[in-house]
Amino acid sequence: MGDPDDRSSDVVKQPDGGVVRHGSRQRARSLRPTGTHEQPGVERHEVPGTVHVGDYHEYHHADRWKAADTPLRGDADIDWLASDEWLAYDVYIQAAGRYELTLDVAAADSFGGGDLGIVVDDDPLCRVEFDATGGWYDWDEIRTEVELPRGTHTVRLVVFEGGWKLKQLQVR
């Protein structure tokens, strides 16, 4: 992975999924993945708490949208999360410990369920798989437990198998 302060390192992986390459006598430059956009002005989320899916800090949509996409905000759900997409949320975790993470998801029977990873900073915590919920507006709560560190972190939801909707996540 490399140390971001080590200029002899060729490539350093960044929390946003991009990399920084170091050239000879050049300042490091970020190479963000195509299809990633930031949503400035989004406040850091307090954990424990509820995070609406549209209140992400960054969203990588695997370049499936050719036009500039409009950031989602508030209670809106995100339709059709596709494989290789991810959403990043800045959070402040009040105390280190074990938390229950609940995801509100919907998936039509004809598309099957989903598969996603939960990552804090660059540390993969767990993988969550679920079955179809019966329809695009038949919401189901998927629960898992995660161990979270105290402090300011980035929580990323990485979609391994897409074709489903996400409304919110709760951390209790």
C-alpha positions as semicolon CSV with decimal commas, in nm:
position;residue;x (nm);y (nm);z (nm)
1;M;0,000;0,000;0,000
2;G;0,277;0,247;0,079
3;D;0,331;0,530;0,320
4;P;0,181;0,864;0,203
5;D;0,482;1,048;0,350
6;D;0,740;0,821;0,186
7;R;0,835;0,990;-0,143
8;S;1,021;0,680;-0,255
9;S;0,696;0,483;-0,263
10;D;0,566;0,456;-0,620
11;V;0,193;0,425;-0,547
12;V;-0,008;0,510;-0,237
13;K;-0,372;0,398;-0,206
14;Q;-0,602;0,675;-0,087
15;P;-0,919;0,641;0,124
16;D;-1,129;0,768;-0,169
17;G;-1,034;0,462;-0,372
18;G;-0,789;0,655;-0,589
19;V;-0,414;0,641;-0,578
20;V;-0,135;0,891;-0,553
21;R;0,166;0,835;-0,776
22;H;0,502;0,986;-0,702
23;G;0,711;1,092;-0,996
24;S;1,071;1,194;-0,983
25;R;1,094;1,548;-0,844
26;Q;0,721;1,593;-0,885
27;R;0,468;1,668;-0,621
28;A;0,224;1,382;-0,556
29;R;-0,094;1,402;-0,763
30;S;-0,424;1,229;-0,704
31;L;-0,568;1,001;-0,971
32;R;-0,934;0,972;-0,872
33;P;-1,133;0,692;-1,027
34;T;-1,351;0,804;-1,318
35;G;-1,710;0,840;-1,206
36;T;-1,633;0,962;-0,853
37;H;-1,788;1,281;-0,731
38;E;-1,772;1,465;-0,401
39;Q;-2,065;1,625;-0,230
40;P;-1,921;1,925;-0,045
41;G;-2,102;2,068;0,253
42;V;-2,223;1,736;0,389
43;E;-2,185;1,736;0,765
44;R;-2,003;1,463;0,951
45;H;-2,245;1,204;1,090
46;E;-2,251;1,112;1,458
47;V;-2,232;0,743;1,550
48;P;-2,444;0,600;1,698
49;G;-2,709;0,744;1,469
50;T;-2,890;0,723;1,136
51;V;-2,735;0,817;0,803
52;H;-2,960;0,868;0,500
53;V;-2,807;0,719;0,189
54;G;-2,804;1,052;0,002
55;D;-2,593;1,219;0,271
56;Y;-2,269;1,068;0,143
57;H;-1,942;1,258;0,117
58;E;-1,833;1,076;-0,198
59;Y;-2,002;0,843;-0,444
60;H;-1,827;0,631;-0,705
61;H;-2,066;0,507;-0,971
62;A;-1,830;0,301;-1,185
63;D;-1,875;0,548;-1,473
64;R;-2,215;0,408;-1,565
65;W;-2,361;0,760;-1,587
66;K;-2,229;0,948;-1,889
67;A;-2,379;1,283;-1,785
68;A;-2,302;1,474;-1,466
69;D;-2,517;1,322;-1,196
70;T;-2,707;1,524;-0,939
71;P;-2,616;1,450;-0,578
72;L;-2,896;1,293;-0,376
73;R;-2,981;1,446;-0,041
74;G;-3,195;1,368;0,259
75;D;-3,442;1,083;0,261
76;A;-3,403;0,984;-0,104
77;D;-3,300;0,627;-0,180
78;I;-3,050;0,538;-0,448
79;D;-3,194;0,326;-0,726
80;W;-3,005;0,041;-0,873
81;L;-2,674;0,031;-0,698
82;A;-2,449;-0,142;-0,947
83;S;-2,153;-0,371;-0,892
84;D;-1,828;-0,185;-0,820
85;E;-2,000;0,129;-0,690
86;W;-1,930;0,271;-0,345
87;L;-2,058;0,540;-0,112
88;A;-1,835;0,708;0,148
89;Y;-1,959;0,875;0,468
90;D;-1,756;1,087;0,710
91;V;-1,847;0,988;1,065
92;Y;-1,750;1,067;1,422
93;I;-1,772;0,754;1,636
94;Q;-1,832;0,860;1,995
95;A;-1,692;0,548;2,162
96;A;-1,498;0,245;2,044
97;G;-1,695;-0,077;2,062
98;R;-1,929;-0,327;1,902
99;Y;-2,223;-0,175;1,712
100;E;-2,523;-0,312;1,528
101;L;-2,532;-0,183;1,169
102;T;-2,873;-0,192;1,001
103;L;-2,914;-0,132;0,626
104;D;-3,258;-0,061;0,475
105;V;-3,255;-0,235;0,135
106;A;-3,505;-0,324;-0,138
107;A;-3,455;-0,570;-0,422
108;A;-3,703;-0,709;-0,673
109;D;-3,734;-1,088;-0,692
110;S;-3,639;-1,083;-1,061
111;F;-3,303;-0,922;-0,977
112;G;-3,213;-1,123;-0,668
113;G;-3,042;-0,986;-0,361
114;G;-2,719;-0,805;-0,303
115;D;-2,369;-0,828;-0,166
116;L;-2,171;-0,541;-0,015
117;G;-1,866;-0,475;0,197
118;I;-1,834;-0,242;0,496
119;V;-1,497;-0,064;0,513
120;V;-1,374;0,181;0,778
121;D;-1,090;0,395;0,647
122;D;-0,897;0,127;0,454
123;D;-0,989;-0,166;0,681
124;P;-1,253;-0,408;0,548
125;L;-1,479;-0,501;0,842
126;C;-1,731;-0,741;0,697
127;R;-1,924;-0,858;0,394
128;V;-2,304;-0,862;0,396
129;E;-2,518;-1,068;0,159
130;F;-2,897;-1,058;0,139
131;D;-3,182;-1,205;-0,064
132;A;-3,447;-1,024;-0,269
133;T;-3,701;-0,839;-0,056
134;G;-4,001;-0,887;-0,287
135;G;-4,001;-0,557;-0,476
136;W;-3,839;-0,218;-0,530
137;Y;-4,038;-0,065;-0,243
138;D;-4,050;-0,368;-0,013
139;W;-3,787;-0,255;0,235
140;D;-3,609;-0,501;0,458
141;E;-3,364;-0,437;0,740
142;I;-3,035;-0,622;0,704
143;R;-2,836;-0,637;1,029
144;T;-2,476;-0,713;1,110
145;E;-2,240;-0,634;1,396
146;V;-1,919;-0,438;1,348
147;E;-1,634;-0,332;1,574
148;L;-1,572;0,042;1,534
149;P;-1,286;0,259;1,660
150;R;-1,345;0,590;1,836
151;G;-1,291;0,917;1,648
152;T;-1,329;1,061;1,300
153;H;-1,335;0,804;1,019
154;T;-1,464;0,732;0,671
155;V;-1,719;0,451;0,640
156;R;-1,748;0,312;0,288
157;L;-2,019;0,082;0,154
158;V;-1,873;-0,112;-0,140
159;V;-2,119;-0,287;-0,373
160;F;-1,993;-0,628;-0,487
161;E;-2,321;-0,747;-0,641
162;G;-2,562;-0,473;-0,743
163;G;-2,919;-0,444;-0,868
164;W;-3,083;-0,325;-0,543
165;K;-3,178;-0,006;-0,360
166;L;-3,048;0,143;-0,036
167;K;-3,240;0,392;0,179
168;Q;-3,040;0,442;0,499
169;L;-2,802;0,289;0,746
170;Q;-2,833;0,295;1,123
171;V;-2,553;0,235;1,368
172;R;-2,662;0,152;1,726
